[in-house]
Amino acid sequence: MSFPASEPSPVDLTGTWRLELPRSGGVVVRSYLKLSQEGSRLHGTIVINEAANLPLLHARLEDDVGFFGIAWNADYRVQREGAGLQVEITYHGKRIERAVAVRVPEHEAAPPAPGPLPARARLSGRGLALTPPMGWNSWNHFSDTVDDRIIRETADALVASGLAAAGYTYVNIDDGWSGGRDAAGTIVPNSKFPDMRALADYVHQRGLKIGLYTSPGPRTCGGYEGSHGHEERDARTFADWGIDYLKYDVCSALRIYGRDELPAVFQKMGQAIADCGRPMVYSINGAADGSWEWASEVGANLWRTTDDIQDNWRSVSAIGFGQRGLSRFARPGHWNDPDMLEVGNGGMSPTEYRTHFSLWCLLAAPLIAGNDLRAMSAETLEILSNTEAIAINQDPLGRAAEPILTREGWEIWQRPLNDGGQAIGIFNRDDVQRASRFAWEELGRDAVPSRVRDVWQHSDVPLDPAGFSVVVPAHGVVMLRLR
């Protein structure tokens, strides 16, 4: 999209401009502005972190020497400075970065050639993740600033808080750990992680497991070293370090492979994991574009079904209630993944966080906490450690919920359980408190249940042959277990 300036600009910004930005751990990531100017009109693409080609939206020339535009989650304001461009990036709701961009040959911004892909085969889940994985991931709270100290302290907090005893097993390092490759081509951590094997040992000594993140592209989403062309070597390296869980995020792979090639792309790492000699849960993000249709065939134990979650009601409700129709893909060893939990990160109310957690439990979704476990409130801990809700999530039948009733702001979701009962979520999606009465037939029962348990009140509910009455706050839930 482009907008004409009021007067033609005497400065031609056409070309490819390299922007280098420092990241924690001594890493410098590169982005490129690819601009095309025709008189007073400007078009552009930004290659963010060498990972994704995104259009520069709402571009407009200003003051005859620069422009303003928007790409993905940031505003870009650019001014000419000598032979280069002074770039100010304002990340929405976060921070401001400034750097100088220099003109470079167009081919520098091109992605590498794609590597060879395997013939399609059907891989197994290796008997892992027979119930949805539970644990913690660094991204939602710490982004790429995660370091060795945070991981060690988080492992300690999982144990001290009782969350480890409740089932939270994995301590997962997301984007921001890798530093490049040594002369032999082996991936190495950046300066924030001086000894990955020692860190894994520390986590294991606490009875926990450790996870890591990489990408099938040359760069991760944050611009760090990916696994493109090194899949087998990286899987062996991760096994040598003692890694138990690998999150594999599509990122820059979409610059070099077509979407129809993604099954083979993810199968390549799936096979490398199977061959590395260590059991690793395999979690993939295949651009949330129908990957649930093929993910279990490439060895994945869980697969993302959505874009990235945000810590607000609009995002969580759209993602959670948008999972309808996907239950048929969930089963022991293979799970739909609507992304990590935001519980305790501060963007929603306690009521909304209970709804978030309840819905993920009903969906048989992985329960991967994303808050700062070292400084969580008692209320956050109470939500994350609700053993009755967790028991529903971890039910060995492995069936996910589907909606059975939608009306007037209400949604009722039902999940079949291994004991022959059902878990029921009665959700008020409205912005005001609502009260209603539901016949047992509306709750998916052809007879009055013998027992009704309120999962959040931790108490049995008196039986009424006529049905069940509720008062639910805005964006709230009543979660029941029927036997």
TORFI-373176 format. One record per residue (C-alpha): residue number from 0; y, x, z; residue in three letters. Coordinates in Angstrom, 2 decimals, padded with zeros to 5 digits. Example, Ala and Ser with C-alpha at 12.3 -4.5 7.8 and 13.67 -1.06 7.14 Angstrom:
2
{0,{-004.50,012.30,007.80},'ala'};
{1,{-001.06,013.67,007.14},'ser'};
***
This chain:
483
{0,{000.00,000.00,000.00},'met'};
{1,{003.48,001.34,-000.75},'ser'};
{2,{007.09,000.29,-000.31},'phe'};
{3,{010.07,001.40,-002.39},'pro'};
{4,{012.89,003.27,-000.71},'ala'};
{5,{016.46,002.14,-001.16},'ser'};
{6,{017.23,005.25,-003.24},'glu'};
{7,{014.99,007.67,-005.17},'pro'};
{8,{013.95,010.70,-003.13},'ser'};
{9,{014.82,014.15,-004.49},'pro'};
{10,{011.83,015.66,-002.65},'val'};
{11,{008.38,015.27,-004.18},'asp'};
{12,{005.74,015.00,-001.44},'leu'};
{13,{002.83,014.81,-003.87},'thr'};
{14,{-000.06,017.05,-002.88},'gly'};
{15,{-002.61,017.80,-000.18},'thr'};
{16,{-001.26,018.85,003.20},'trp'};
{17,{-003.38,020.40,005.97},'arg'};
{18,{-002.67,019.51,009.58},'leu'};
{19,{-004.28,021.51,012.40},'glu'};
{20,{-004.42,020.08,015.90},'leu'};
{21,{-005.76,021.84,019.01},'pro'};
{22,{-008.43,020.13,021.06},'arg'};
{23,{-009.88,020.90,024.46},'ser'};
{24,{-012.47,023.63,024.62},'gly'};
{25,{-010.57,025.96,022.30},'gly'};
{26,{-011.38,023.87,019.22},'val'};
{27,{-008.90,023.24,016.40},'val'};
{28,{-009.56,020.21,014.21},'val'};
{29,{-008.19,019.64,010.72},'arg'};
{30,{-006.82,016.53,009.11},'ser'};
{31,{-005.35,016.22,005.63},'tyr'};
{32,{-002.55,014.12,004.19},'leu'};
{33,{-003.21,013.39,000.51},'lys'};
{34,{000.05,012.06,-000.89},'leu'};
{35,{001.11,010.75,-004.29},'ser'};
{36,{004.80,010.10,-004.94},'gln'};
{37,{006.22,008.42,-008.02},'glu'};
{38,{009.97,008.46,-007.72},'gly'};
{39,{010.73,006.43,-004.64},'ser'};
{40,{007.21,005.07,-004.26},'arg'};
{41,{004.64,006.71,-002.00},'leu'};
{42,{000.88,006.27,-001.69},'his'};
{43,{-001.35,008.16,000.68},'gly'};
{44,{-004.72,008.81,002.26},'thr'};
{45,{-005.39,010.59,005.52},'ile'};
{46,{-008.62,012.52,005.98},'val'};
{47,{-008.76,012.21,009.76},'ile'};
{48,{-010.54,015.08,011.51},'asn'};
{49,{-012.31,015.84,008.21},'glu'};
{50,{-014.42,012.84,009.18},'ala'};
{51,{-013.01,009.72,007.50},'ala'};
{52,{-010.81,008.89,004.52},'asn'};
{53,{-008.33,006.21,005.56},'leu'};
{54,{-005.45,004.68,003.63},'pro'};
{55,{-001.92,005.30,004.81},'leu'};
{56,{-000.69,001.75,005.37},'leu'};
{57,{002.89,000.51,005.27},'his'};
{58,{004.12,003.86,003.94},'ala'};
{59,{007.86,003.96,003.42},'arg'};
{60,{010.17,006.82,002.51},'leu'};
{61,{012.98,007.47,004.94},'glu'};
{62,{016.17,009.52,004.66},'asp'};
{63,{015.03,010.98,001.33},'asp'};
{64,{013.06,013.70,003.13},'val'};
{65,{010.07,012.09,004.77},'gly'};
{66,{008.07,008.95,005.43},'phe'};
{67,{006.51,006.72,008.04},'phe'};
{68,{003.01,005.25,007.88},'gly'};
{69,{000.08,003.91,009.85},'ile'};
{70,{-003.57,004.93,009.68},'ala'};
{71,{-006.36,003.61,011.89},'trp'};
{72,{-005.15,003.98,015.49},'asn'};
{73,{-001.95,005.97,015.05},'ala'};
{74,{001.54,005.99,013.59},'asp'};
{75,{002.54,008.98,011.46},'tyr'};
{76,{006.17,010.04,011.14},'arg'};
{77,{006.71,012.92,008.74},'val'};
{78,{009.78,015.01,007.90},'gln'};
{79,{010.16,017.89,005.47},'arg'};
{80,{010.58,021.25,007.23},'glu'};
{81,{011.02,024.17,004.84},'gly'};
{82,{007.88,024.44,002.74},'ala'};
{83,{005.89,022.33,005.18},'gly'};
{84,{005.94,018.93,006.84},'leu'};
{85,{006.72,018.24,010.48},'gln'};
{86,{004.25,015.55,011.60},'val'};
{87,{004.52,013.43,014.72},'glu'};
{88,{001.45,011.33,015.52},'ile'};
{89,{001.70,008.52,018.06},'thr'};
{90,{-001.73,007.28,019.11},'tyr'};
{91,{-001.56,003.63,020.03},'his'};
{92,{-001.35,003.33,023.78},'gly'};
{93,{-002.24,006.97,024.37},'lys'};
{94,{-000.30,010.12,023.48},'arg'};
{95,{001.96,011.90,021.01},'ile'};
{96,{001.05,015.06,019.10},'glu'};
{97,{003.27,017.20,016.88},'arg'};
{98,{002.29,019.82,014.33},'ala'};
{99,{003.33,021.33,011.00},'val'};
{100,{001.35,020.48,007.87},'ala'};
{101,{001.20,022.98,005.00},'val'};
{102,{000.44,022.32,001.35},'arg'};
{103,{-003.07,023.45,000.32},'val'};
{104,{-005.19,023.20,-002.83},'pro'};
{105,{-006.70,019.77,-003.30},'glu'};
{106,{-010.27,021.07,-003.21},'his'};
{107,{-009.85,022.27,000.38},'glu'};
{108,{-009.90,018.67,001.61},'ala'};
{109,{-013.07,017.85,-000.32},'ala'};
{110,{-016.27,017.30,001.68},'pro'};
{111,{-019.26,019.60,001.20},'pro'};
{112,{-022.04,018.73,-001.18},'ala'};
{113,{-024.66,016.38,000.24},'pro'};
{114,{-027.88,017.95,001.41},'gly'};
{115,{-031.38,016.94,000.29},'pro'};
{116,{-032.70,013.73,001.79},'leu'};
{117,{-036.33,012.87,002.57},'pro'};
{118,{-038.37,010.24,000.82},'ala'};
{119,{-038.33,007.04,002.84},'arg'};
{120,{-041.06,006.82,005.44},'ala'};
{121,{-041.71,004.66,008.49},'arg'};
{122,{-041.28,006.56,011.78},'leu'};
{123,{-042.26,005.33,015.23},'ser'};
{124,{-040.16,005.00,018.36},'gly'};
{125,{-042.43,007.56,020.07},'arg'};
{126,{-043.15,005.21,022.98},'gly'};
{127,{-039.66,005.69,024.44},'leu'};
{128,{-037.07,003.19,025.71},'ala'};
{129,{-039.58,000.40,026.30},'leu'};
{130,{-036.76,-001.32,028.16},'thr'};
{131,{-033.08,-000.92,027.25},'pro'};
{132,{-031.79,002.55,028.25},'pro'};
{133,{-029.53,002.68,031.29},'met'};
{134,{-027.08,005.40,032.18},'gly'};
{135,{-023.55,006.64,031.61},'trp'};
{136,{-021.54,008.01,028.66},'asn'};
{137,{-018.37,010.06,028.75},'ser'};
{138,{-016.44,008.58,025.81},'trp'};
{139,{-014.88,005.34,027.05},'asn'};
{140,{-013.07,006.99,029.95},'his'};
{141,{-012.77,010.68,029.11},'phe'};
{142,{-012.77,010.73,025.28},'ser'};
{143,{-013.20,014.33,024.09},'asp'};
{144,{-011.78,015.88,027.29},'thr'};
{145,{-015.21,015.79,028.96},'val'};
{146,{-016.39,019.08,030.43},'asp'};
{147,{-019.16,020.69,032.46},'asp'};
{148,{-017.55,019.82,035.81},'arg'};
{149,{-017.18,016.13,034.93},'ile'};
{150,{-020.83,015.91,033.91},'ile'};
{151,{-022.05,017.57,037.11},'arg'};
{152,{-019.83,015.40,039.30},'glu'};
{153,{-020.91,012.27,037.42},'thr'};
{154,{-024.58,013.11,037.96},'ala'};
{155,{-023.86,013.50,041.66},'asp'};
{156,{-021.95,010.20,041.70},'ala'};
{157,{-024.82,008.34,040.01},'leu'};
{158,{-027.11,009.41,042.82},'val'};
{159,{-024.64,009.00,045.70},'ala'};
{160,{-023.53,005.52,044.59},'ser'};
{161,{-027.06,004.18,044.33},'gly'};
{162,{-026.74,003.53,040.60},'leu'};
{163,{-029.48,006.05,039.84},'ala'};
{164,{-031.82,004.13,042.17},'ala'};
{165,{-030.79,000.92,040.35},'ala'};
{166,{-032.03,002.40,037.06},'gly'};
{167,{-029.10,004.31,035.57},'tyr'};
{168,{-030.95,007.39,034.35},'thr'};
{169,{-029.06,009.05,031.49},'tyr'};
{170,{-025.93,011.18,031.78},'val'};
{171,{-024.69,011.36,028.19},'asn'};
{172,{-022.11,013.79,026.80},'ile'};
{173,{-020.31,012.19,023.88},'asp'};
{174,{-018.00,013.81,021.30},'asp'};
{175,{-016.07,016.94,022.25},'gly'};
{176,{-018.75,019.41,023.39},'trp'};
{177,{-019.59,021.42,020.25},'ser'};
{178,{-017.78,024.61,019.32},'gly'};
{179,{-019.23,025.77,016.00},'gly'};
{180,{-022.20,027.92,014.94},'arg'};
{181,{-023.24,031.48,015.58},'asp'};
{182,{-024.17,033.99,012.89},'ala'};
{183,{-027.70,032.60,012.71},'ala'};
{184,{-026.42,029.04,012.17},'gly'};
{185,{-027.31,027.80,015.65},'thr'};
{186,{-024.88,025.26,017.08},'ile'};
{187,{-023.02,026.45,020.18},'val'};
{188,{-020.96,024.58,022.79},'pro'};
{189,{-017.23,025.12,023.13},'asn'};
{190,{-015.64,026.78,026.14},'ser'};
{191,{-015.81,023.61,028.27},'lys'};
{192,{-019.61,023.93,028.39},'phe'};
{193,{-020.44,027.55,029.21},'pro'};
{194,{-024.20,027.01,029.62},'asp'};
{195,{-025.74,023.82,028.29},'met'};
{196,{-029.23,024.69,029.51},'arg'};
{197,{-027.95,025.26,033.05},'ala'};
{198,{-026.09,021.94,032.91},'leu'};
{199,{-029.24,020.13,031.79},'ala'};
{200,{-031.16,021.75,034.65},'asp'};
{201,{-028.51,020.55,037.11},'tyr'};
{202,{-028.85,016.96,035.87},'val'};
{203,{-032.65,017.13,035.87},'his'};
{204,{-032.73,018.46,039.43},'gln'};
{205,{-031.12,015.20,040.52},'arg'};
{206,{-033.90,013.15,038.98},'gly'};
{207,{-031.73,012.19,035.99},'leu'};
{208,{-031.81,012.83,032.24},'lys'};
{209,{-029.13,014.22,029.95},'ile'};
{210,{-027.92,013.14,026.52},'gly'};
{211,{-025.84,014.70,023.76},'leu'};
{212,{-023.88,013.56,020.71},'tyr'};
{213,{-023.62,014.76,017.12},'thr'};
{214,{-023.26,013.46,013.55},'ser'};
{215,{-025.19,013.64,010.28},'pro'};
{216,{-021.94,014.73,008.68},'gly'};
{217,{-020.31,018.16,008.82},'pro'};
{218,{-017.86,016.89,011.45},'arg'};
{219,{-018.11,014.43,014.31},'thr'};
{220,{-015.62,011.57,014.49},'cys'};
{221,{-013.41,013.79,016.66},'gly'};
{222,{-013.53,016.69,014.20},'gly'};
{223,{-016.03,018.84,016.09},'tyr'};
{224,{-019.08,020.55,014.57},'glu'};
{225,{-021.70,018.11,013.22},'gly'};
{226,{-025.32,018.57,012.18},'ser'};
{227,{-025.08,018.28,008.37},'his'};
{228,{-027.52,020.74,006.80},'gly'};
{229,{-028.81,021.87,010.22},'his'};
{230,{-030.78,018.85,011.40},'glu'};
{231,{-034.07,020.60,012.16},'glu'};
{232,{-032.40,023.61,013.77},'arg'};
{233,{-030.17,021.38,015.91},'asp'};
{234,{-033.07,019.22,017.09},'ala'};
{235,{-034.94,022.35,018.20},'arg'};
{236,{-031.82,023.69,019.91},'thr'};
{237,{-031.31,020.43,021.78},'phe'};
{238,{-034.97,020.50,022.84},'ala'};
{239,{-034.59,024.07,024.08},'asp'};
{240,{-031.58,023.01,026.17},'trp'};
{241,{-033.60,020.16,027.72},'gly'};
{242,{-031.81,017.24,026.07},'ile'};
{243,{-033.44,013.82,026.61},'asp'};
{244,{-031.23,011.50,024.52},'tyr'};
{245,{-029.39,012.00,021.22},'leu'};
{246,{-026.55,009.80,020.01},'lys'};
{247,{-026.14,010.26,016.24},'tyr'};
{248,{-022.84,008.88,014.91},'asp'};
{249,{-022.29,008.43,011.16},'val'};
{250,{-018.68,009.75,011.09},'cys'};
{251,{-018.10,012.20,008.22},'ser'};
{252,{-021.49,011.46,006.64},'ala'};
{253,{-019.75,008.56,004.89},'leu'};
{254,{-017.63,011.11,002.99},'arg'};
{255,{-020.70,012.67,001.39},'ile'};
{256,{-023.37,009.96,001.27},'tyr'};
{257,{-023.39,006.41,-000.04},'gly'};
{258,{-024.20,003.57,002.32},'arg'};
{259,{-027.47,003.01,000.49},'asp'};
{260,{-028.48,006.56,001.47},'glu'};
{261,{-027.89,006.09,005.21},'leu'};
{262,{-031.49,005.13,006.04},'pro'};
{263,{-032.70,008.46,004.66},'ala'};
{264,{-029.80,010.29,006.35},'val'};
{265,{-030.81,008.97,009.78},'phe'};
{266,{-034.50,009.35,009.05},'gln'};
{267,{-033.94,013.08,008.53},'lys'};
{268,{-032.83,013.55,012.13},'met'};
{269,{-035.41,011.03,013.34},'gly'};
{270,{-038.15,013.21,011.88},'gln'};
{271,{-036.54,016.37,013.28},'ala'};
{272,{-036.59,014.81,016.75},'ile'};
{273,{-040.22,013.79,016.34},'ala'};
{274,{-041.07,017.38,015.36},'asp'};
{275,{-039.04,019.20,018.04},'cys'};
{276,{-041.63,018.95,020.78},'gly'};
{277,{-039.50,017.09,023.33},'arg'};
{278,{-039.22,013.32,023.86},'pro'};
{279,{-035.65,012.26,023.07},'met'};
{280,{-034.32,008.73,022.92},'val'};
{281,{-032.70,008.37,019.49},'tyr'};
{282,{-029.50,006.29,019.40},'ser'};
{283,{-027.76,005.79,016.05},'ile'};
{284,{-024.48,004.42,014.78},'asn'};
{285,{-025.03,003.68,011.10},'gly'};
{286,{-021.54,002.24,010.57},'ala'};
{287,{-022.69,-001.10,012.08},'ala'};
{288,{-023.31,-002.31,008.54},'asp'};
{289,{-026.71,-003.96,008.62},'gly'};
{290,{-028.39,-000.89,010.08},'ser'};
{291,{-030.46,-003.19,012.33},'trp'};
{292,{-032.43,-004.05,009.19},'glu'};
{293,{-033.82,-000.51,008.86},'trp'};
{294,{-033.00,001.42,012.04},'ala'};
{295,{-036.39,001.05,013.75},'ser'};
{296,{-038.08,002.43,010.61},'glu'};
{297,{-036.17,005.73,010.85},'val'};
{298,{-037.27,006.34,014.44},'gly'};
{299,{-034.21,004.91,016.19},'ala'};
{300,{-034.69,003.42,019.65},'asn'};
{301,{-031.28,001.74,019.56},'leu'};
{302,{-028.64,001.11,016.93},'trp'};
{303,{-025.00,000.09,017.04},'arg'};
{304,{-024.26,-003.41,015.82},'thr'};
{305,{-020.46,-003.26,016.08},'thr'};
{306,{-017.36,-001.18,015.70},'asp'};
{307,{-016.15,000.68,018.81},'asp'};
{308,{-015.61,-001.46,021.88},'ile'};
{309,{-012.20,-001.59,023.58},'gln'};
{310,{-011.39,-002.31,027.21},'asp'};
{311,{-009.94,-005.78,026.67},'asn'};
{312,{-011.20,-009.35,026.60},'trp'};
{313,{-010.55,-009.85,022.89},'arg'};
{314,{-012.78,-006.92,021.95},'ser'};
{315,{-015.55,-007.55,024.48},'val'};
{316,{-015.81,-011.27,023.77},'ser'};
{317,{-015.75,-010.80,019.99},'ala'};
{318,{-018.49,-008.16,020.18},'ile'};
{319,{-020.67,-009.86,022.79},'gly'};
{320,{-020.59,-013.38,021.41},'phe'};
{321,{-020.83,-011.94,017.89},'gly'};
{322,{-024.43,-010.81,018.52},'gln'};
{323,{-025.92,-014.18,017.64},'arg'};
{324,{-028.71,-013.94,015.09},'gly'};
{325,{-029.72,-010.37,015.99},'leu'};
{326,{-032.32,-011.13,018.68},'ser'};
{327,{-035.19,-010.91,016.20},'arg'};
{328,{-034.59,-007.16,015.82},'phe'};
{329,{-034.87,-006.38,019.55},'ala'};
{330,{-038.22,-005.48,021.09},'arg'};
{331,{-039.64,-002.84,023.45},'pro'};
{332,{-038.67,000.58,022.14},'gly'};
{333,{-036.03,-000.80,019.76},'his'};
{334,{-032.71,-002.37,020.85},'trp'};
{335,{-029.53,-003.78,019.41},'asn'};
{336,{-026.57,-001.82,020.82},'asp'};
{337,{-023.22,-003.67,021.08},'pro'};
{338,{-021.69,-000.44,022.43},'asp'};
{339,{-021.10,000.93,025.91},'met'};
{340,{-019.86,-000.89,028.98},'leu'};
{341,{-016.16,-000.96,029.84},'glu'};
{342,{-016.73,-002.25,033.39},'val'};
{343,{-014.28,-000.55,035.76},'gly'};
{344,{-011.93,001.00,033.23},'asn'};
{345,{-009.06,-001.29,034.23},'gly'};
{346,{-008.30,-003.33,031.13},'gly'};
{347,{-009.92,-006.58,032.26},'met'};
{348,{-010.25,-008.70,035.37},'ser'};
{349,{-013.30,-008.62,037.66},'pro'};
{350,{-014.27,-012.04,036.27},'thr'};
{351,{-014.18,-010.71,032.72},'glu'};
{352,{-016.16,-007.62,033.70},'tyr'};
{353,{-018.88,-009.84,035.23},'arg'};
{354,{-019.00,-011.78,031.99},'thr'};
{355,{-019.21,-008.52,030.02},'his'};
{356,{-022.09,-007.25,032.17},'phe'};
{357,{-023.91,-010.60,032.18},'ser'};
{358,{-023.77,-010.93,028.42},'leu'};
{359,{-025.07,-007.38,027.89},'trp'};
{360,{-027.94,-008.10,030.30},'cys'};
{361,{-028.86,-011.27,028.43},'leu'};
{362,{-028.66,-009.48,025.08},'leu'};
{363,{-031.20,-006.85,026.19},'ala'};
{364,{-028.47,-004.35,025.38},'ala'};
{365,{-028.45,-000.77,026.68},'pro'};
{366,{-026.53,-000.60,029.96},'leu'};
{367,{-024.50,002.56,029.45},'ile'};
{368,{-021.60,002.66,031.91},'ala'};
{369,{-018.35,004.13,030.61},'gly'};
{370,{-016.07,004.32,033.65},'asn'};
{371,{-015.23,007.18,036.01},'asp'};
{372,{-018.13,006.89,038.45},'leu'};
{373,{-016.49,009.39,040.80},'arg'};
{374,{-013.64,007.02,041.66},'ala'};
{375,{-014.85,003.46,041.10},'met'};
{376,{-013.95,000.54,043.28},'ser'};
{377,{-016.43,-001.34,045.44},'ala'};
{378,{-016.04,-004.30,043.08},'glu'};
{379,{-016.98,-002.20,040.06},'thr'};
{380,{-020.00,-000.82,041.86},'leu'};
{381,{-021.04,-004.34,042.88},'glu'};
{382,{-021.03,-005.43,039.23},'ile'};
{383,{-022.86,-002.40,037.87},'leu'};
{384,{-025.48,-002.44,040.63},'ser'};
{385,{-026.41,-006.13,040.53},'asn'};
{386,{-030.17,-005.69,040.69},'thr'};
{387,{-030.91,-009.31,039.77},'glu'};
{388,{-028.87,-009.02,036.56},'ala'};
{389,{-030.42,-005.62,035.84},'ile'};
{390,{-033.91,-007.11,036.26},'ala'};
{391,{-033.08,-009.58,033.50},'ile'};
{392,{-031.83,-006.78,031.27},'asn'};
{393,{-034.97,-004.73,031.95},'gln'};
{394,{-037.41,-007.61,031.55},'asp'};
{395,{-040.56,-006.15,029.93},'pro'};
{396,{-040.95,-008.99,027.44},'leu'};
{397,{-038.07,-007.40,025.57},'gly'};
{398,{-036.66,-010.60,024.08},'arg'};
{399,{-032.89,-010.93,023.60},'ala'};
{400,{-030.81,-014.05,024.20},'ala'};
{401,{-029.45,-016.44,021.61},'glu'};
{402,{-026.92,-019.28,022.05},'pro'};
{403,{-028.45,-022.72,022.54},'ile'};
{404,{-025.26,-024.76,023.04},'leu'};
{405,{-021.63,-024.41,021.98},'thr'};
{406,{-019.03,-027.05,022.74},'arg'};
{407,{-015.47,-027.41,024.02},'glu'};
{408,{-015.05,-023.79,025.06},'gly'};
{409,{-018.54,-023.52,026.54},'trp'};
{410,{-021.31,-021.28,025.26},'glu'};
{411,{-024.78,-021.27,026.76},'ile'};
{412,{-027.12,-018.38,025.97},'trp'};
{413,{-030.81,-018.34,026.84},'gln'};
{414,{-033.22,-015.39,027.15},'arg'};
{415,{-037.00,-015.87,027.52},'pro'};
{416,{-038.51,-013.80,030.35},'leu'};
{417,{-041.89,-012.24,030.94},'asn'};
{418,{-042.77,-014.57,033.85},'asp'};
{419,{-042.43,-017.65,031.61},'gly'};
{420,{-038.96,-018.48,032.91},'gly'};
{421,{-035.58,-018.12,031.30},'gln'};
{422,{-032.30,-016.39,032.00},'ala'};
{423,{-029.30,-018.58,031.25},'ile'};
{424,{-025.67,-017.62,030.81},'gly'};
{425,{-023.14,-020.45,031.02},'ile'};
{426,{-019.92,-018.95,029.63},'phe'};
{427,{-016.44,-020.41,029.76},'asn'};
{428,{-014.66,-018.86,026.77},'arg'};
{429,{-011.53,-020.92,027.41},'asp'};
{430,{-008.32,-019.56,028.95},'asp'};
{431,{-008.43,-022.07,031.81},'val'};
{432,{-010.98,-022.97,034.48},'gln'};
{433,{-013.45,-025.61,033.35},'arg'};
{434,{-015.97,-027.87,035.07},'ala'};
{435,{-018.93,-029.61,033.48},'ser'};
{436,{-022.40,-030.96,034.02},'arg'};
{437,{-025.31,-029.98,031.78},'phe'};
{438,{-028.58,-031.83,031.45},'ala'};
{439,{-031.63,-029.62,031.79},'trp'};
{440,{-032.37,-030.27,028.13},'glu'};
{441,{-029.00,-028.67,027.29},'glu'};
{442,{-030.11,-025.60,029.23},'leu'};
{443,{-033.24,-025.31,027.12},'gly'};
{444,{-035.62,-027.01,029.56},'arg'};
{445,{-037.89,-029.95,028.81},'asp'};
{446,{-038.41,-030.51,032.56},'ala'};
{447,{-036.67,-029.76,035.84},'val'};
{448,{-037.33,-026.11,036.76},'pro'};
{449,{-039.15,-025.33,039.99},'ser'};
{450,{-036.51,-022.82,041.03},'arg'};
{451,{-032.93,-022.00,040.01},'val'};
{452,{-031.43,-018.71,041.10},'arg'};
{453,{-027.72,-017.88,040.80},'asp'};
{454,{-027.71,-014.21,039.82},'val'};
{455,{-024.15,-013.46,040.98},'trp'};
{456,{-024.28,-015.52,044.18},'gln'};
{457,{-027.73,-014.07,044.97},'his'};
{458,{-028.91,-017.43,046.20},'ser'};
{459,{-031.12,-020.31,045.13},'asp'};
{460,{-029.39,-023.44,043.87},'val'};
{461,{-030.42,-026.89,045.17},'pro'};
{462,{-032.33,-028.72,042.45},'leu'};
{463,{-030.86,-031.84,040.88},'asp'};
{464,{-033.22,-033.73,038.54},'pro'};
{465,{-030.26,-034.92,036.47},'ala'};
{466,{-028.99,-031.45,035.57},'gly'};
{467,{-026.73,-028.64,036.65},'phe'};
{468,{-023.02,-028.82,037.55},'ser'};
{469,{-020.68,-025.85,037.27},'val'};
{470,{-017.10,-024.84,037.81},'val'};
{471,{-016.39,-021.63,035.88},'val'};
{472,{-013.11,-019.70,035.84},'pro'};
{473,{-011.41,-018.73,032.59},'ala'};
{474,{-013.47,-016.13,030.72},'his'};
{475,{-016.10,-016.44,033.43},'gly'};
{476,{-019.85,-016.95,033.64},'val'};
{477,{-022.52,-018.54,035.78},'val'};
{478,{-025.76,-016.65,035.28},'met'};
{479,{-029.02,-018.32,036.26},'leu'};
{480,{-032.67,-017.43,036.41},'arg'};
{481,{-034.94,-020.46,035.92},'leu'};
{482,{-038.57,-020.43,036.92},'arg'};
***
